Amino acid sequence: GYLRTVWILRGESAATSSTYMVALTTAMSPASLRRSGPLPRLPPVCAQMSDSAELSYRELQRACKAAGLPAVGKARELRERLLAGAPPPPSRPEVLEGALLERCLEEEAVQLLDAAAKERVLGYVRALLRYNARTNVYARSSYDKLPFHVADSVTLGLMISEAATPSSSVLDLGSGSGLPSLLLAAVNPQMHVYALESKSRKTRFLAQAGAELRLPLYTPITANVHEFARVSFVDADFVTAKAFKPLPEVAPIAAACVGRRALLHVPVSEAQVRDISLAESQLLRRGRFVYYREAVVPARSLVKRRDFGGGGAGAAAVAH
């Protein structure tokens, strides 16, 4: 019931000496054709590779999609994908999941885990991809970076386990999609892990994934960090924060949220180390991962504030 027109543009990239092909399709119903008259003509999207610099953002998106390339990102990134002729990402969910699980298993930190912990880590990745297909809690355009963040979080979990006691607990600030809080719990299931996150759509995922992974000591908390600190605290021994706030702001927030002296661990990049001029004495290095470390002490009186961890952990919690 539709008339389909395919426009194919073919050429060669001088930069990569590779042939490219862009196909554009239009489909119109007979009713639309009757209303609009002649079939509309589509403007050429990419007559030559060098012309990609002149294309609009929408035209670049269309050309990337037609060529089977990722069509999400900034205009400059889309042009680079066309010029580089990047291979298309896995399109079917099961292919994408399999590729990411395989890459996670190849990470050295994941290989150090026992079989049960390794399965919990892979279970987290499966749960994230499944949930993210319908509710956005992790940028789909950054799936290629997910194995790195998984390994980063697992490495942090192993470091904490080396310094922890049987009664230790962790508070994670700005938990987002569970990196690192869910993986800290996956590596240390015997440890209380509190995941503080302001967005309820993300804490719903955290609670669901924690239940699926059978982590009864993992507790998501839906609250703004400042509101939480005003009425509550956690007697945590460790505080973590990944992609949460600018580094100088993290320690004061952590100090406001804890009820006793704790060690703050923040994953940082080499660029942050240079830009903030961090001393090596402030850093912990494990392979290609770097963590900023600082001792924090309670910055507020505990009087009239609730000890959030005092009543034990649950599947999910909300701070009011």
C-alpha positions, 0 to 999 in steps of 0.5 A, spaced: 500 500 500 506 504 499 510 507 494 517 507 496 523 510 492 530 509 494 536 514 492 543 511 492 549 515 492 555 512 491 563 515 491 569 514 494 573 517 500 579 520 499 581 520 506 580 512 507 580 510 499 574 506 501 567 506 497 561 508 501 554 508 499 548 512 502 541 510 501 535 514 502 528 512 502 521 515 502 515 512 503 508 515 501 501 512 502 496 512 496 492 517 499 498 522 501 500 521 493 493 524 491 494 530 496 501 532 494 501 530 487 508 528 484 513 524 488 517 529 492 524 529 491 529 528 496 535 533 496 542 529 495 545 528 502 552 526 500 554 527 493 561 526 495 565 525 502 568 532 502 561 535 502 559 532 508 562 538 512 556 542 508 551 538 510 546 540 516 545 536 522 539 533 520 542 531 513 548 528 517 543 524 521 539 521 515 546 519 511 549 516 517 542 512 518 542 510 511 549 508 511 548 503 517 552 508 522 550 510 529 546 517 528 547 519 535 552 525 537 554 532 535 554 534 528 562 534 528 562 526 530 557 524 525 561 527 520 567 523 522 563 517 522 561 518 515 569 520 513 571 514 517 566 509 514 565 506 521 562 499 522 555 499 524 554 497 531 550 491 533 543 492 531 539 486 535 539 487 542 541 480 543 547 481 539 549 488 543 548 484 549 553 478 547 558 483 545 558 487 551 558 481 556 564 478 552 568 485 552 566 485 560 569 478 561 575 480 558 577 486 563 582 484 568 578 486 574 572 482 572 577 476 571 579 476 578 572 475 581 570 468 583 564 465 579 559 468 583 561 475 583 562 474 576 555 472 574 553 478 578 557 483 574 554 480 568 547 480 571 548 487 572 549 488 565 544 484 562 539 488 567 541 495 565 541 493 557 534 490 558 531 496 563 535 501 558 531 499 552 524 502 555 527 507 560 533 511 559 538 511 565 544 510 561 546 513 555 545 508 549 550 512 545 555 510 550 554 503 550 561 502 547 564 505 554 560 501 558 565 495 559 570 500 561 566 503 567 564 496 569 571 494 570 573 501 573 567 500 578 569 492 579 576 495 581 574 500 586 570 494 589 576 490 590 580 495 593 574 497 598 574 489 600 581 489 601 581 495 606 574 493 609 572 489 615 566 485 616 561 490 618 564 496 613 558 499 609 559 504 603 555 510 601 555 512 594 553 519 592 549 520 585 548 513 583 545 514 577 545 507 573 549 503 578 556 505 577 559 504 581 554 502 587 551 496 584 558 493 582 560 495 589 555 490 592 556 485 586 563 484 589 562 485 596 555 482 597 556 481 605 557 489 605 551 494 606 551 499 600 547 505 600 546 508 593 543 515 594 540 518 587 535 524 586 532 521 580 526 516 582 526 513 575 534 511 576 532 508 583 527 504 581 532 501 576 537 500 582 532 497 586 529 492 581 536 490 579 539 489 586 533 484 587 534 480 581 542 480 583 539 478 590 543 483 594 539 484 600 544 489 603 543 494 597 539 500 599 537 505 594 535 512 597 531 517 592 533 523 595 537 530 593 544 529 597 543 536 600 536 534 603 538 528 605 544 531 609 539 536 612 535 530 615 539 524 615 546 521 615 549 514 614 554 511 618 559 509 612 566 507 612 567 508 605 564 514 600 564 513 593 562 518 587 563 517 580 561 522 575 557 526 580 560 533 582 566 537 580 571 534 585 572 540 589 565 539 591 565 532 593 568 532 599 564 537 603 558 533 600 560 527 603 562 530 610 555 532 610 552 525 609 556 521 614 556 520 621 563 518 622 570 518 619 570 515 612 574 514 606 572 518 600 574 514 593 572 518 587 574 515 580 578 520 576 581 521 569 589 523 568 586 529 565 583 531 572 589 529 575 593 534 571 588 540 571 587 540 578 594 538 580 592 532 584 598 530 588 600 522 587 600 522 595 592 523 594 591 518 588 591 510 588 592 507 581 590 500 579 592 499 572 589 504 567 584 506 573 586 512 578 582 514 584 582 520 588 582 518 596 581 523 602 579 522 609 572 525 611 569 527 618 562 529 619 561 536 618 554 537 621 551 535 628 548 528 628 542 531 633 535 530 630 538 527 624 536 520 622 541 514 622 539 512 615 543 505 616 541 504 623 534 500 622 538 495 617 538 495 609 532 494 605 530 493 598 529 500 597 528 506 601 526 513 600 528 519 604 523 525 605 
